[in-house]
Amino acid sequence: MDPILLARMQFAANITFHILFPTISIGMGWLLLFFRWRYLASAKPVVRQAWLNAYRFWTKVFALTFALGVVSGITMSFQFGTNWPGFMETVGNIAGPLLAYEVLTAFFLEAGFLGVMLFGHGKVSERVHLMSTFFVAFGTTLSAFWILALNSWMQTPQGYEIVNGEFHVKSWAEVIFNPSFPYRLAHMLLASALTCAFLLAGLSAWQLLKGTGQLSAPRVLRVGLTLAAAAIPLQIAVGDMHGLNTLRHQPQKIAAMEGVWDTERGAPLLLFAIPDETLRTNHASVGVPKLASLILTHRLDGEIRGLNTFRDAHPPVLPMFFAFRVMVGVGVLMLAASWLGWWLYRRAGWQPQHLPRALLWGLAGMTFSGWIATVAGWYVTEVGRQPFIVHGLVRTADVASSVPAPHIALTLSLFVSVYLALIVAYVSVLKYLAEKPEETPASDPAQQPSIPSGAIPPRILPTGSTS
């Protein structure tokens, strides 16, 4: 195989695995802060214990997720040097500082307060522990800010000048706040919220089905369904604005997403088709007349430029076409599930025992639906930038390394094998945690009996167990 294609596949494998975990940790940090606040604000002992149990359980999930995100992120960053050395040689004056800002501000903030959040409950004051949870949550969001600033600049570059083939910054404000950055950041933060919402709802539903988590699971299920029901309409609105921005700055990406070969007005929305790049046409097309133009331009006769006008400077159509439909399809399913689930739960008086078991099984089956939508969306974003690594300016092939194809193929197979094993392990650990019985009310630090003088106190672990 072509070494450039293999290098792209390897990077795709790494970013596919890596993005799964920041997608959870970004939103989960704020949910942990919410759980801590509810614990402190509740007056009833049973309610306090429920929120404390929720906090302890989801702190374990956050810690595991954070660890895998850090490890996979380091692996991915090495590929800038191994597979794409020309990238940093060409745009390192822009990419390097942005990556450094992410480490110096966001990662250090997360890592600095993570230890207090995980191990400090009962050892520091409630105010300090709450503040630590806030800084961890803020750090994850700040990390997303810097990474998406760089990624958005690669999609819609602004604020640069080229001197002797190297990119230099003319305006950091224009580099960071480039035309697609606000939409991409909002889209990603909402994707994280939705991923976490269905993770909350799915694992809580599983706990209820298995008879564990009787105190915390009903409340966490309500939080997950409410968050999902509120976030999905916002995501649709932000997605629409993001689409308009993409049509303006990357029309070839839109054309590939919609399978439009020739420029036309009143383009149909293809529900299904099989794009053929050799014949430059679609097979087995099923579409709704003029709907694509209405959605993308807000006019029935809006013009969409066809792929043929871009010659070879457009992304591969087949993966773009189907990845976009997977993202939208899963999003519609999430909308239906969250609204139906919230309505049924409210109708049941927020009593999970009155919910249909079919709903609980359905939510459990959608636990990781946010992952599917996020990965499909990232494929649309990243594959849609091809054949450029910096849109319209630097071609991917021009910055690739000279590593032989067999070497890349070997490391690619090793990466994929390890990643699949880690995914299975991650899901298995979450299942194991969800099936463990909840803590008893006596584990609430606020209700612990005083320790007699001279006695050796138990060491309170972040999980709530003692040793």
MOLINSUL-V618973 format. One record per backbone hydrogen bond with DSSP energy under -0.5 kcal/mol. CO is the residue of the C=O (numbers start at 0). NH is the residue of the N-H. E is the energy in kcal/mol with one decimal. If there is no record, write none. Layout:
BEGIN
CO_NH_E / CO_NH_E
END
This chain:
BEGIN
1_5_-2.4 / 2_6_-2.5 / 3_7_-2.2 / 4_8_-2.4 / 5_9_-2.4 / 6_10_-2.3 / 7_11_-2.5 / 8_12_-2.3 / 9_13_-2.2 / 10_14_-2.9 / 11_15_-2.3 / 12_16_-1.9 / 13_17_-2.7 / 14_18_-2.5 / 15_19_-0.7 / 16_19_-0.5 / 16_20_-0.5 / 17_20_-1.4 / 17_21_-1.2 / 18_22_-1.6 / 19_23_-0.6 / 20_23_-0.6 / 20_24_-2.9 / 21_25_-2.5 / 22_26_-0.6 / 23_27_-2.8 / 24_28_-1.7 / 25_29_-0.6 / 26_30_-1.6 / 27_31_-2.6 / 28_32_-1.7 / 29_33_-1.9 / 30_34_-2.6 / 31_35_-2.5 / 32_36_-2.2 / 33_37_-2.5 / 34_38_-2.2 / 35_39_-2.2 / 36_40_-2.4 / 37_41_-1.3 / 43_47_-2.7 / 44_48_-2.5 / 45_49_-2.1 / 46_50_-2.2 / 47_51_-2.3 / 48_52_-2.8 / 49_53_-2.2 / 50_54_-2.5 / 51_55_-2.7 / 52_56_-2.7 / 53_57_-2.5 / 54_58_-1.7 / 55_59_-1.4 / 56_60_-1.5 / 57_61_-2.3 / 58_62_-2.7 / 59_63_-2.3 / 60_64_-2.4 / 61_65_-3.2 / 62_66_-2.1 / 63_67_-1.9 / 64_68_-2.2 / 65_69_-2.3 / 66_70_-2.2 / 67_71_-2.4 / 68_72_-1.8 / 69_73_-2.0 / 70_74_-1.9 / 71_75_-2.1 / 72_76_-2.0 / 73_77_-1.4 / 74_78_-0.7 / 75_78_-0.9 / 76_79_-1.2 / 77_80_-1.2 / 77_81_-2.0 / 78_82_-2.0 / 78_83_-1.5 / 82_400_-2.0 / 83_86_-1.4 / 83_87_-0.8 / 84_88_-1.5 / 85_89_-1.7 / 86_90_-3.1 / 87_91_-1.4 / 89_166_-2.9 / 90_93_-1.8 / 90_94_-2.9 / 91_95_-1.9 / 93_97_-1.4 / 94_98_-2.3 / 95_99_-2.3 / 96_100_-2.9 / 97_101_-1.6 / 98_102_-1.7 / 99_103_-3.0 / 100_104_-2.2 / 100_105_-0.7 / 101_105_-0.6 / 101_106_-2.4 / 102_107_-1.7 / 104_108_-1.1 / 105_109_-2.6 / 106_110_-3.2 / 107_111_-2.3 / 108_112_-1.6 / 109_113_-1.6 / 110_114_-0.8 / 112_116_-2.2 / 113_117_-2.7 / 114_118_-2.7 / 115_119_-2.0 / 119_122_-2.6 / 119_123_-2.1 / 123_121_-0.6 / 124_128_-2.5 / 125_129_-2.5 / 126_130_-2.4 / 127_131_-2.3 / 128_132_-2.0 / 129_133_-2.0 / 130_134_-2.4 / 131_135_-2.0 / 132_136_-2.2 / 133_137_-3.0 / 134_138_-2.3 / 135_139_-1.9 / 136_140_-1.7 / 137_141_-2.5 / 138_142_-2.2 / 139_143_-1.8 / 140_144_-1.9 / 141_145_-1.9 / 142_146_-2.2 / 143_147_-2.5 / 144_148_-1.6 / 145_149_-1.9 / 146_150_-2.5 / 147_151_-2.7 / 148_152_-1.9 / 149_153_-2.0 / 150_154_-1.0 / 151_155_-3.2 / 153_390_-3.0 / 158_169_-2.7 / 158_170_-1.7 / 160_162_-0.6 / 160_167_-3.0 / 162_165_-1.8 / 165_162_-2.9 / 167_160_-2.2 / 170_174_-2.1 / 171_175_-2.9 / 172_176_-2.5 / 174_177_-0.7 / 175_177_-1.1 / 177_180_-1.3 / 177_181_-0.6 / 179_183_-2.4 / 180_184_-2.9 / 181_185_-2.1 / 182_186_-2.4 / 183_187_-2.2 / 184_188_-2.6 / 185_189_-2.2 / 186_190_-1.9 / 187_191_-2.3 / 188_192_-2.1 / 189_193_-2.5 / 190_194_-2.5 / 191_195_-2.6 / 192_196_-2.4 / 193_197_-2.3 / 194_198_-1.7 / 195_199_-3.0 / 196_200_-2.6 / 197_201_-2.7 / 198_202_-2.4 / 199_203_-2.2 / 200_204_-2.4 / 201_205_-2.1 / 202_206_-2.3 / 203_207_-2.3 / 204_208_-2.3 / 205_209_-2.0 / 206_210_-0.7 / 206_211_-2.5 / 212_216_-2.1 / 215_219_-2.6 / 216_220_-2.8 / 217_221_-1.6 / 218_222_-2.2 / 219_223_-2.7 / 220_224_-2.5 / 221_225_-2.4 / 222_226_-2.7 / 223_227_-2.3 / 224_228_-2.6 / 225_229_-1.8 / 226_230_-2.5 / 227_231_-2.2 / 228_232_-0.5 / 229_233_-0.8 / 230_234_-2.6 / 231_235_-2.0 / 232_236_-2.0 / 233_237_-2.8 / 234_238_-2.7 / 235_239_-1.9 / 236_240_-1.9 / 237_241_-2.7 / 238_242_-2.3 / 239_243_-2.0 / 240_244_-2.1 / 241_245_-2.4 / 242_246_-2.5 / 243_247_-1.4 / 244_248_-2.1 / 245_249_-3.3 / 249_252_-1.1 / 249_253_-1.3 / 250_254_-2.3 / 251_255_-1.9 / 252_256_-2.3 / 253_257_-2.2 / 254_258_-0.9 / 254_259_-2.3 / 258_260_-0.7 / 259_306_-2.1 / 260_307_-2.7 / 263_303_-2.4 / 265_289_-0.8 / 266_291_-0.9 / 266_292_-1.7 / 267_269_-0.8 / 268_270_-0.7 / 268_287_-2.3 / 271_285_-2.7 / 272_274_-0.5 / 273_282_-1.9 / 274_276_-0.5 / 275_279_-1.1 / 275_280_-1.8 / 280_275_-3.1 / 282_273_-2.2 / 285_270_-2.5 / 285_271_-1.7 / 286_288_-0.5 / 287_268_-2.5 / 287_290_-1.5 / 289_293_-1.9 / 290_294_-2.5 / 291_295_-2.7 / 292_296_-2.6 / 292_297_-0.6 / 292_298_-1.1 / 293_297_-1.2 / 298_301_-1.3 / 301_265_-1.4 / 301_266_-0.6 / 303_263_-1.9 / 305_308_-1.3 / 306_309_-1.8 / 307_310_-0.7 / 309_312_-2.4 / 311_313_-1.1 / 315_319_-0.9 / 316_320_-3.1 / 317_321_-2.0 / 318_322_-2.3 / 319_323_-2.1 / 320_324_-1.2 / 321_325_-2.1 / 322_326_-2.3 / 323_327_-2.4 / 324_328_-2.5 / 325_329_-2.7 / 326_330_-2.0 / 327_331_-2.4 / 328_332_-2.0 / 329_333_-2.5 / 330_334_-2.1 / 331_335_-2.3 / 332_336_-2.5 / 333_337_-2.5 / 334_338_-2.2 / 335_339_-2.3 / 336_340_-2.6 / 337_341_-2.6 / 338_342_-2.3 / 339_343_-2.5 / 340_344_-2.4 / 341_345_-2.5 / 342_346_-2.4 / 343_347_-1.6 / 344_349_-2.6 / 345_348_-1.8 / 347_350_-0.8 / 349_351_-0.6 / 350_353_-1.8 / 351_354_-1.6 / 355_358_-0.7 / 355_359_-1.4 / 356_360_-2.6 / 357_361_-2.2 / 358_362_-2.7 / 359_363_-2.5 / 360_364_-2.1 / 361_365_-0.9 / 363_366_-1.3 / 365_368_-1.7 / 367_370_-0.6 / 367_371_-1.2 / 368_372_-2.0 / 369_373_-2.5 / 370_374_-2.8 / 371_375_-2.2 / 372_376_-2.3 / 373_377_-2.4 / 374_378_-2.2 / 375_379_-2.0 / 376_380_-2.1 / 377_381_-3.2 / 378_382_-2.2 / 378_383_-0.7 / 379_383_-1.0 / 381_384_-1.0 / 382_385_-1.3 / 384_387_-1.8 / 386_395_-2.4 / 389_392_-2.6 / 389_393_-2.2 / 393_388_-2.9 / 393_389_-1.7 / 394_397_-0.8 / 395_398_-1.4 / 396_399_-0.6 / 398_85_-1.7 / 398_86_-0.6 / 403_406_-0.5 / 403_407_-1.7 / 404_408_-2.7 / 405_409_-2.0 / 406_410_-2.2 / 407_411_-2.6 / 408_412_-2.2 / 409_413_-2.0 / 410_414_-2.8 / 411_415_-2.6 / 412_416_-2.1 / 413_417_-2.5 / 414_418_-2.9 / 415_419_-2.5 / 416_420_-1.9 / 417_421_-2.4 / 418_422_-2.5 / 419_423_-2.2 / 420_424_-2.3 / 421_425_-2.8 / 422_426_-2.6 / 423_427_-2.2 / 424_428_-2.4 / 425_429_-2.2 / 426_430_-2.2 / 427_431_-2.4 / 428_432_-2.8 / 429_433_-2.4 / 430_434_-1.3 / 432_435_-1.2 / 439_442_-2.4 / 440_443_-1.8 / 443_446_-2.2 / 444_447_-0.9 / 451_454_-2.1 / 454_456_-0.7 / 457_459_-0.7 / 458_460_-0.6 / 458_466_-0.9 / 460_463_-1.8 / 464_460_-2.1
END
